[in-house]
Amino acid sequence: MLIIFSDHTSKILPRILCIPPKHCAPIIRIGNEKYIMFQFVRRHQVAQIYLTEHAIKLLQSKGWRVIKTNKKISNDFMIKLRTAYSCVDLCKKALNIHNPFIQTPRELYKKLKRH
């Protein structure tokens, strides 16, 4: 599983309050060089964006940061994703992280970089 981070977001509060990175999204592999990015839109709405290896490299060239994790996506992630209240919560549900102190993309980024 990949977690991708961006310094830009369309949401107002993260633009004002968060230190970069300001947005994150989980990406899972579904086949040979095929991926799905789960993009948080708002509560009860998560968009699934299909990507290729080339598209991920393009995002990296535009400043997005990619962290590869060895964790497998949780079995009930597709059910949990509907209850996510932020992009960070969506990533935490995908990684099965239960730490209540991780609330911003920066905190999640720092935690994943350490491990």
N, CA, C and O atoms as a GROMACS GRO file, in nm:
protein
  460
    1MET      N    1   0.085  -0.117   0.000
    1MET     CA    2   0.000   0.000   0.000
    1MET      C    3   0.090   0.124   0.000
    1MET      O    4   0.197   0.126   0.061
    2LEU      N    5   0.044   0.225  -0.069
    2LEU     CA    6   0.112   0.354  -0.074
    2LEU      C    7   0.026   0.459  -0.005
    2LEU      O    8  -0.097   0.452  -0.009
    3ILE      N    9   0.092   0.555   0.057
    3ILE     CA   10   0.024   0.673   0.109
    3ILE      C   11   0.089   0.792   0.039
    3ILE      O   12   0.211   0.807   0.041
    4ILE      N   13   0.008   0.875  -0.022
    4ILE     CA   14   0.058   0.988  -0.099
    4ILE      C   15   0.023   1.118  -0.028
    4ILE      O   16  -0.088   1.132   0.024
    5PHE      N   17   0.116   1.212  -0.025
    5PHE     CA   18   0.099   1.338   0.046
    5PHE      C   19   0.119   1.456  -0.049
    5PHE      O   20   0.203   1.451  -0.139
    6SER      N   21   0.039   1.560  -0.029
    6SER     CA   22   0.048   1.680  -0.112
    6SER      C   23   0.053   1.804  -0.023
    6SER      O   24  -0.002   1.805   0.088
    7ASP      N   25   0.119   1.907  -0.072
    7ASP     CA   26   0.125   2.035   0.000
    7ASP      C   27   0.005   2.123  -0.033
    7ASP      O   28  -0.009   2.231   0.024
    8HIS      N   29  -0.080   2.079  -0.124
    8HIS     CA   30  -0.194   2.160  -0.168
    8HIS      C   31  -0.325   2.087  -0.137
    8HIS      O   32  -0.330   1.964  -0.137
    9THR      N   33  -0.429   2.164  -0.112
    9THR     CA   34  -0.562   2.109  -0.089
    9THR      C   35  -0.667   2.212  -0.126
    9THR      O   36  -0.639   2.332  -0.128
   10SER      N   37  -0.786   2.165  -0.156
   10SER     CA   38  -0.895   2.258  -0.188
   10SER      C   39  -0.976   2.293  -0.065
   10SER      O   40  -1.059   2.384  -0.069
   11LYS      N   41  -0.954   2.222   0.045
   11LYS     CA   42  -1.027   2.247   0.169
   11LYS      C   43  -0.973   2.372   0.238
   11LYS      O   44  -0.852   2.394   0.242
   12ILE      N   45  -1.063   2.454   0.293
   12ILE     CA   46  -1.024   2.582   0.352
   12ILE      C   47  -0.948   2.566   0.483
   12ILE      O   48  -0.840   2.624   0.499
   13LEU      N   49  -1.002   2.488   0.576
   13LEU     CA   50  -0.936   2.475   0.707
   13LEU      C   51  -0.794   2.419   0.698
   13LEU      O   52  -0.704   2.476   0.760
   14PRO      N   53  -0.770   2.310   0.625
   14PRO     CA   54  -0.632   2.263   0.614
   14PRO      C   55  -0.538   2.365   0.548
   14PRO      O   56  -0.420   2.373   0.582
   15ARG      N   57  -0.592   2.442   0.452
   15ARG     CA   58  -0.509   2.544   0.389
   15ARG      C   59  -0.460   2.645   0.490
   15ARG      O   60  -0.347   2.693   0.482
   16ILE      N   61  -0.546   2.679   0.587
   16ILE     CA   62  -0.512   2.780   0.688
   16ILE      C   63  -0.434   2.721   0.804
   16ILE      O   64  -0.334   2.778   0.847
   17LEU      N   65  -0.479   2.607   0.855
   17LEU     CA   66  -0.427   2.554   0.980
   17LEU      C   67  -0.310   2.458   0.968
   17LEU      O   68  -0.227   2.451   1.059
   18CYS      N   69  -0.301   2.384   0.860
   18CYS     CA   70  -0.201   2.276   0.850
   18CYS      C   71  -0.069   2.326   0.794
   18CYS      O   72  -0.064   2.411   0.706
   19ILE      N   73   0.036   2.268   0.847
   19ILE     CA   74   0.170   2.286   0.794
   19ILE      C   75   0.188   2.177   0.687
   19ILE      O   76   0.141   2.065   0.708
   20PRO      N   77   0.253   2.206   0.575
   20PRO     CA   78   0.268   2.103   0.471
   20PRO      C   79   0.333   1.976   0.525
   20PRO      O   80   0.422   1.983   0.609
   21PRO      N   81   0.290   1.863   0.477
   21PRO     CA   82   0.188   1.837   0.378
   21PRO      C   83   0.047   1.861   0.433
   21PRO      O   84   0.021   1.844   0.552
   22LYS      N   85  -0.043   1.900   0.344
   22LYS     CA   86  -0.178   1.938   0.384
   22LYS      C   87  -0.285   1.838   0.343
   22LYS      O   88  -0.401   1.853   0.380
   23HIS      N   89  -0.247   1.738   0.267
   23HIS     CA   90  -0.344   1.639   0.221
   23HIS      C   91  -0.276   1.503   0.206
   23HIS      O   92  -0.157   1.496   0.176
   24CYS      N   93  -0.353   1.396   0.227
   24CYS     CA   94  -0.299   1.262   0.209
   24CYS      C   95  -0.409   1.170   0.155
   24CYS      O   96  -0.528   1.198   0.169
   25ALA      N   97  -0.366   1.061   0.093
   25ALA     CA   98  -0.462   0.964   0.037
   25ALA      C   99  -0.395   0.827   0.029
   25ALA      O  100  -0.277   0.817  -0.006
   26PRO      N  101  -0.471   0.722   0.062
   26PRO     CA  102  -0.416   0.587   0.046
   26PRO      C  103  -0.431   0.538  -0.098
   26PRO      O  104  -0.528   0.571  -0.167
   27ILE      N  105  -0.334   0.460  -0.140
   27ILE     CA  106  -0.336   0.401  -0.274
   27ILE      C  107  -0.310   0.252  -0.258
   27ILE      O  108  -0.213   0.211  -0.194
   28ILE      N  109  -0.397   0.171  -0.319
   28ILE     CA  110  -0.376   0.026  -0.313
   28ILE      C  111  -0.353  -0.028  -0.454
   28ILE      O  112  -0.406   0.024  -0.552
   29ARG      N  113  -0.274  -0.132  -0.460
   29ARG     CA  114  -0.245  -0.197  -0.588
   29ARG      C  115  -0.355  -0.298  -0.617
   29ARG      O  116  -0.393  -0.376  -0.530
   30ILE      N  117  -0.406  -0.296  -0.741
   30ILE     CA  118  -0.512  -0.389  -0.778
   30ILE      C  119  -0.469  -0.483  -0.890
   30ILE      O  120  -0.545  -0.572  -0.929
   31GLY      N  121  -0.352  -0.465  -0.940
   31GLY     CA  122  -0.306  -0.551  -1.048
   31GLY      C  123  -0.164  -0.514  -1.086
   31GLY      O  124  -0.096  -0.442  -1.012
   32ASN      N  125  -0.122  -0.562  -1.199
   32ASN     CA  126   0.011  -0.529  -1.247
   32ASN      C  127   0.014  -0.385  -1.298
   32ASN      O  128  -0.042  -0.356  -1.404
   33GLU      N  129   0.078  -0.296  -1.224
   33GLU     CA  130   0.088  -0.154  -1.257
   33GLU      C  131  -0.047  -0.082  -1.258
   33GLU      O  132  -0.062   0.019  -1.327
   34LYS      N  133  -0.145  -0.132  -1.182
   34LYS     CA  134  -0.274  -0.064  -1.170
   34LYS      C  135  -0.302  -0.039  -1.022
   34LYS      O  136  -0.278  -0.125  -0.937
   35TYR      N  137  -0.353   0.080  -0.993
   35TYR     CA  138  -0.375   0.123  -0.855
   35TYR      C  139  -0.509   0.195  -0.843
   35TYR      O  140  -0.564   0.243  -0.942
   36ILE      N  141  -0.560   0.202  -0.718
   36ILE     CA  142  -0.676   0.285  -0.687
   36ILE      C  143  -0.636   0.380  -0.576
   36ILE      O  144  -0.587   0.338  -0.472
   37MET      N  145  -0.657   0.510  -0.599
   37MET     CA  146  -0.637   0.610  -0.496
   37MET      C  147  -0.774   0.645  -0.439
   37MET      O  148  -0.868   0.674  -0.513
   38PHE      N  149  -0.784   0.642  -0.306
   38PHE     CA  150  -0.908   0.678  -0.238
   38PHE      C  151  -0.897   0.823  -0.195
   38PHE      O  152  -0.826   0.856  -0.100
   39GLN      N  153  -0.967   0.910  -0.265
   39GLN     CA  154  -0.959   1.055  -0.245
   39GLN      C  155  -1.075   1.099  -0.156
   39GLN      O  156  -1.192   1.086  -0.194
   40PHE      N  157  -1.043   1.152  -0.037
   40PHE     CA  158  -1.147   1.201   0.054
   40PHE      C  159  -1.207   1.328  -0.003
   40PHE      O  160  -1.135   1.424  -0.033
   41VAL      N  161  -1.339   1.331  -0.019
   41VAL     CA  162  -1.410   1.448  -0.069
   41VAL      C  163  -1.478   1.519   0.048
   41VAL      O  164  -1.455   1.637   0.073
   42ARG      N  165  -1.563   1.445   0.120
   42ARG     CA  166  -1.626   1.490   0.243
   42ARG      C  167  -1.679   1.366   0.313
   42ARG      O  168  -1.675   1.256   0.257
   43ARG      N  169  -1.729   1.384   0.433
   43ARG     CA  170  -1.779   1.269   0.508
   43ARG      C  171  -1.886   1.195   0.427
   43ARG      O  172  -1.974   1.257   0.368
   44HIS      N  173  -1.877   1.066   0.424
   44HIS     CA  174  -1.964   0.977   0.348
   44HIS      C  175  -1.941   0.984   0.197
   44HIS      O  176  -2.019   0.928   0.120
   45GLN      N  177  -1.835   1.051   0.155
   45GLN     CA  178  -1.805   1.056   0.011
   45GLN      C  179  -1.655   1.045  -0.012
   45GLN      O  180  -1.578   1.136   0.020
   46VAL      N  181  -1.616   0.934  -0.069
   46VAL     CA  182  -1.477   0.908  -0.104
   46VAL      C  183  -1.473   0.868  -0.250
   46VAL      O  184  -1.541   0.775  -0.291
   47ALA      N  185  -1.392   0.939  -0.328
   47ALA     CA  186  -1.381   0.908  -0.471
   47ALA      C  187  -1.271   0.805  -0.492
   47ALA      O  188  -1.166   0.809  -0.427
   48GLN      N  189  -1.296   0.714  -0.583
   48GLN     CA  190  -1.196   0.616  -0.621
   48GLN      C  191  -1.138   0.658  -0.756
   48GLN      O  192  -1.210   0.669  -0.855
   49ILE      N  193  -1.007   0.682  -0.758
   49ILE     CA  194  -0.940   0.728  -0.879
   49ILE      C  195  -0.843   0.619  -0.922
   49ILE      O  196  -0.754   0.579  -0.846
   50TYR      N  197  -0.860   0.571  -1.044
   50TYR     CA  198  -0.775   0.466  -1.096
   50TYR      C  199  -0.648   0.527  -1.155
   50TYR      O  200  -0.654   0.622  -1.234
   51LEU      N  201  -0.534   0.472  -1.114
   51LEU     CA  202  -0.404   0.524  -1.156
   51LEU      C  203  -0.318   0.413  -1.213
   51LEU      O  204  -0.343   0.294  -1.192
   52THR      N  205  -0.217   0.455  -1.288
   52THR     CA  206  -0.114   0.364  -1.337
   52THR      C  207   0.018   0.401  -1.269
   52THR      O  208   0.027   0.504  -1.201
   53GLU      N  209   0.117   0.319  -1.289
   53GLU     CA  210   0.251   0.348  -1.236
   53GLU      C  211   0.301   0.482  -1.291
   53GLU      O  212   0.364   0.560  -1.219
   54HIS      N  213   0.272   0.508  -1.418
   54HIS     CA  214   0.314   0.633  -1.481
   54HIS      C  215   0.245   0.754  -1.415
   54HIS      O  216   0.309   0.857  -1.394
   55ALA      N  217   0.119   0.742  -1.382
   55ALA     CA  218   0.046   0.851  -1.319
   55ALA      C  219   0.104   0.883  -1.181
   55ALA      O  220   0.113   1.000  -1.142
   56ILE      N  221   0.144   0.780  -1.107
   56ILE     CA  222   0.204   0.803  -0.975
   56ILE      C  223   0.338   0.874  -0.990
   56ILE      O  224   0.370   0.963  -0.911
   57LYS      N  225   0.416   0.837  -1.090
   57LYS     CA  226   0.544   0.906  -1.115
   57LYS      C  227   0.520   1.051  -1.156
   57LYS      O  228   0.598   1.139  -1.120
   58LEU      N  229   0.414   1.076  -1.231
   58LEU     CA  230   0.378   1.214  -1.268
   58LEU      C  231   0.343   1.296  -1.144
   58LEU      O  232   0.386   1.410  -1.130
   59LEU      N  233   0.266   1.238  -1.053
   59LEU     CA  234   0.231   1.307  -0.929
   59LEU      C  235   0.357   1.338  -0.848
   59LEU      O  236   0.369   1.447  -0.791
   60GLN      N  237   0.450   1.244  -0.843
   60GLN     CA  238   0.576   1.268  -0.772
   60GLN      C  239   0.655   1.382  -0.836
   60GLN      O  240   0.716   1.462  -0.765
   61SER      N  241   0.653   1.390  -0.967
   61SER     CA  242   0.725   1.498  -1.034
   61SER      C  243   0.660   1.634  -1.009
   61SER      O  244   0.725   1.738  -1.023
   62LYS      N  245   0.532   1.633  -0.971
   62LYS     CA  246   0.460   1.758  -0.940
   62LYS      C  247   0.469   1.794  -0.792
   62LYS      O  248   0.404   1.889  -0.748
   63GLY      N  249   0.548   1.719  -0.714
   63GLY     CA  250   0.570   1.754  -0.575
   63GLY      C  251   0.498   1.667  -0.473
   63GLY      O  252   0.515   1.687  -0.353
   64TRP      N  253   0.419   1.570  -0.517
   64TRP     CA  254   0.354   1.480  -0.424
   64TRP      C  255   0.459   1.384  -0.367
   64TRP      O  256   0.549   1.341  -0.439
   65ARG      N  257   0.447   1.352  -0.240
   65ARG     CA  258   0.541   1.260  -0.174
   65ARG      C  259   0.472   1.126  -0.154
   65ARG      O  260   0.358   1.120  -0.110
   66VAL      N  261   0.542   1.019  -0.188
   66VAL     CA  262   0.486   0.885  -0.178
   66VAL      C  263   0.564   0.806  -0.073
   66VAL      O  264   0.688   0.802  -0.075
   67ILE      N  265   0.491   0.744   0.019
   67ILE     CA  266   0.552   0.656   0.118
   67ILE      C  267   0.496   0.516   0.095
   67ILE      O  268   0.374   0.495   0.097
   68LYS      N  269   0.585   0.422   0.074
   68LYS     CA  270   0.545   0.282   0.055
   68LYS      C  271   0.546   0.214   0.192
   68LYS      O  272   0.643   0.224   0.266
   69THR      N  273   0.437   0.146   0.223
   69THR     CA  274   0.428   0.074   0.350
   69THR      C  275   0.416  -0.075   0.323
   69THR      O  276   0.371  -0.117   0.216
   70ASN      N  277   0.457  -0.152   0.419
   70ASN     CA  278   0.446  -0.298   0.408
   70ASN      C  279   0.311  -0.348   0.458
   70ASN      O  280   0.281  -0.467   0.448
   71LYS      N  281   0.231  -0.259   0.512
   71LYS     CA  282   0.103  -0.299   0.570
   71LYS      C  283   0.003  -0.333   0.460
   71LYS      O  284   0.002  -0.273   0.352
   72LYS      N  285  -0.079  -0.431   0.491
   72LYS     CA  286  -0.188  -0.469   0.402
   72LYS      C  287  -0.310  -0.387   0.440
   72LYS      O  288  -0.326  -0.348   0.556
   73ILE      N  289  -0.395  -0.361   0.344
   73ILE     CA  290  -0.517  -0.285   0.372
   73ILE      C  291  -0.607  -0.369   0.463
   73ILE      O  292  -0.616  -0.491   0.447
   74SER      N  293  -0.672  -0.304   0.557
   74SER     CA  294  -0.758  -0.377   0.650
   74SER      C  295  -0.875  -0.440   0.576
   74SER      O  296  -0.923  -0.386   0.476
   75ASN      N  297  -0.921  -0.554   0.625
   75ASN     CA  298  -1.026  -0.631   0.556
   75ASN      C  299  -1.157  -0.554   0.544
   75ASN      O  300  -1.228  -0.567   0.444
   76ASP      N  301  -1.189  -0.474   0.643
   76ASP     CA  302  -1.316  -0.401   0.642
   76ASP      C  303  -1.299  -0.255   0.600
   76ASP      O  304  -1.381  -0.170   0.634
   77PHE      N  305  -1.193  -0.226   0.526
   77PHE     CA  306  -1.166  -0.088   0.484
   77PHE      C  307  -1.278  -0.030   0.398
   77PHE      O  308  -1.313   0.086   0.414
   78MET      N  309  -1.334  -0.109   0.308
   78MET     CA  310  -1.438  -0.058   0.219
   78MET      C  311  -1.563  -0.017   0.298
   78MET      O  312  -1.636   0.073   0.256
   79ILE      N  313  -1.586  -0.080   0.411
   79ILE     CA  314  -1.698  -0.040   0.498
   79ILE      C  315  -1.659   0.084   0.578
   79ILE      O  316  -1.739   0.176   0.594
   80LYS      N  317  -1.535   0.084   0.630
   80LYS     CA  318  -1.489   0.195   0.715
   80LYS      C  319  -1.472   0.325   0.638
   80LYS      O  320  -1.487   0.433   0.697
   81LEU      N  321  -1.442   0.319   0.510
   81LEU     CA  322  -1.411   0.442   0.437
   81LEU      C  323  -1.530   0.538   0.434
   81LEU      O  324  -1.510   0.659   0.420
   82ARG      N  325  -1.650   0.487   0.445
   82ARG     CA  326  -1.769   0.574   0.445
   82ARG      C  327  -1.782   0.656   0.573
   82ARG      O  328  -1.853   0.756   0.575
   83THR      N  329  -1.714   0.614   0.679
   83THR     CA  330  -1.724   0.684   0.807
   83THR      C  331  -1.607   0.779   0.831
   83THR      O  332  -1.603   0.844   0.936
   84ALA      N  333  -1.514   0.788   0.738
   84ALA     CA  334  -1.397   0.876   0.757
   84ALA      C  335  -1.441   1.022   0.760
   84ALA      O  336  -1.527   1.063   0.682
   85TYR      N  337  -1.383   1.099   0.850
   85TYR     CA  338  -1.417   1.241   0.863
   85TYR      C  339  -1.309   1.333   0.810
   85TYR      O  340  -1.328   1.454   0.808
   86SER      N  341  -1.196   1.278   0.766
   86SER     CA  342  -1.089   1.358   0.706
   86SER      C  343  -1.000   1.266   0.623
   86SER      O  344  -1.013   1.144   0.627
   87CYS      N  345  -0.911   1.327   0.547
   87CYS     CA  346  -0.818   1.248   0.467
   87CYS      C  347  -0.725   1.167   0.558
   87CYS      O  348  -0.687   1.055   0.524
   88VAL      N  349  -0.688   1.224   0.672
   88VAL     CA  350  -0.600   1.154   0.765
   88VAL      C  351  -0.673   1.034   0.826
   88VAL      O  352  -0.616   0.926   0.838
   89ASP      N  353  -0.799   1.053   0.862
   89ASP     CA  354  -0.877   0.944   0.919
   89ASP      C  355  -0.892   0.832   0.816
   89ASP      O  356  -0.889   0.714   0.852
   90LEU      N  357  -0.909   0.866   0.691
   90LEU     CA  358  -0.919   0.768   0.584
   90LEU      C  359  -0.790   0.686   0.575
   90LEU      O  360  -0.795   0.563   0.564
   91CYS      N  361  -0.675   0.752   0.579
   91CYS     CA  362  -0.547   0.682   0.574
   91CYS      C  363  -0.526   0.596   0.698
   91CYS      O  364  -0.474   0.485   0.688
   92LYS      N  365  -0.565   0.647   0.815
   92LYS     CA  366  -0.552   0.570   0.938
   92LYS      C  367  -0.638   0.444   0.933
   92LYS      O  368  -0.596   0.338   0.980
   93LYS      N  369  -0.758   0.455   0.877
   93LYS     CA  370  -0.845   0.338   0.864
   93LYS      C  371  -0.785   0.237   0.767
   93LYS      O  372  -0.794   0.116   0.789
   94ALA      N  373  -0.723   0.285   0.660
   94ALA     CA  374  -0.660   0.195   0.564
   94ALA      C  375  -0.540   0.122   0.626
   94ALA      O  376  -0.519   0.004   0.599
   95LEU      N  377  -0.464   0.193   0.708
   95LEU     CA  378  -0.345   0.135   0.771
   95LEU      C  379  -0.376   0.066   0.902
   95LEU      O  380  -0.288   0.002   0.961
   96ASN      N  381  -0.500   0.077   0.950
   96ASN     CA  382  -0.544   0.021   1.078
   96ASN      C  383  -0.464   0.081   1.194
   96ASN      O  384  -0.418   0.009   1.283
   97ILE      N  385  -0.449   0.213   1.192
   97ILE     CA  386  -0.382   0.288   1.298
   97ILE      C  387  -0.490   0.347   1.388
   97ILE      O  388  -0.586   0.407   1.340
   98HIS      N  389  -0.474   0.329   1.519
   98HIS     CA  390  -0.574   0.376   1.614
   98HIS      C  391  -0.523   0.488   1.704
   98HIS      O  392  -0.582   0.513   1.809
   99ASN      N  393  -0.416   0.554   1.667
   99ASN     CA  394  -0.357   0.659   1.749
   99ASN      C  395  -0.442   0.787   1.738
   99ASN      O  396  -0.451   0.845   1.630
  100PRO      N  397  -0.505   0.831   1.849
  100PRO     CA  398  -0.590   0.950   1.843
  100PRO      C  399  -0.512   1.081   1.830
  100PRO      O  400  -0.570   1.185   1.800
  101PHE      N  401  -0.380   1.077   1.851
  101PHE     CA  402  -0.300   1.199   1.844
  101PHE      C  403  -0.256   1.233   1.702
  101PHE      O  404  -0.202   1.341   1.678
  102ILE      N  405  -0.279   1.144   1.608
  102ILE     CA  406  -0.247   1.173   1.468
  102ILE      C  407  -0.373   1.233   1.405
  102ILE      O  408  -0.469   1.161   1.377
  103GLN      N  409  -0.372   1.365   1.384
  103GLN     CA  410  -0.489   1.435   1.332
  103GLN      C  411  -0.461   1.516   1.207
  103GLN      O  412  -0.555   1.560   1.140
  104THR      N  413  -0.334   1.537   1.172
  104THR     CA  414  -0.300   1.616   1.054
  104THR      C  415  -0.215   1.532   0.958
  104THR      O  416  -0.150   1.436   1.001
  105PRO      N  417  -0.215   1.568   0.831
  105PRO     CA  418  -0.130   1.495   0.737
  105PRO      C  419   0.018   1.498   0.776
  105PRO      O  420   0.090   1.401   0.754
  106ARG      N  421   0.062   1.609   0.835
  106ARG     CA  422   0.202   1.619   0.876
  106ARG      C  423   0.236   1.516   0.985
  106ARG      O  424   0.341   1.453   0.980
  107GLU      N  425   0.147   1.501   1.084
  107GLU     CA  426   0.171   1.403   1.190
  107GLU      C  427   0.175   1.261   1.134
  107GLU      O  428   0.259   1.180   1.175
  108LEU      N  429   0.086   1.231   1.041
  108LEU     CA  430   0.086   1.099   0.979
  108LEU      C  431   0.214   1.078   0.896
  108LEU      O  432   0.274   0.971   0.900
  109TYR      N  433   0.254   1.180   0.824
  109TYR     CA  434   0.375   1.174   0.743
  109TYR      C  435   0.497   1.145   0.831
  109TYR      O  436   0.580   1.060   0.798
  110LYS      N  437   0.509   1.217   0.943
  110LYS     CA  438   0.622   1.198   1.032
  110LYS      C  439   0.622   1.058   1.092
  110LYS      O  440   0.728   0.997   1.107
  111LYS      N  441   0.504   1.006   1.128
  111LYS     CA  442   0.495   0.872   1.184
  111LYS      C  443   0.538   0.766   1.082
  111LYS      O  444   0.612   0.674   1.114
  112LEU      N  445   0.491   0.780   0.959
  112LEU     CA  446   0.524   0.682   0.856
  112LEU      C  447   0.670   0.691   0.814
  112LEU      O  448   0.729   0.590   0.777
  113LYS      N  449   0.728   0.809   0.817
  113LYS     CA  450   0.870   0.824   0.782
  113LYS      C  451   0.961   0.757   0.884
  113LYS      O  452   1.069   0.708   0.850
  114ARG      N  453   0.916   0.754   1.011
  114ARG     CA  454   0.996   0.693   1.117
  114ARG      C  455   0.998   0.541   1.105
  114ARG      O  456   1.094   0.476   1.146
  115HIS      N  457   0.892   0.483   1.049
  115HIS     CA  458   0.881   0.336   1.046
  115HIS      C  459   0.906   0.280   0.910
  115HIS      O  460   0.901   0.159   0.891
   0.00000   0.00000   0.00000
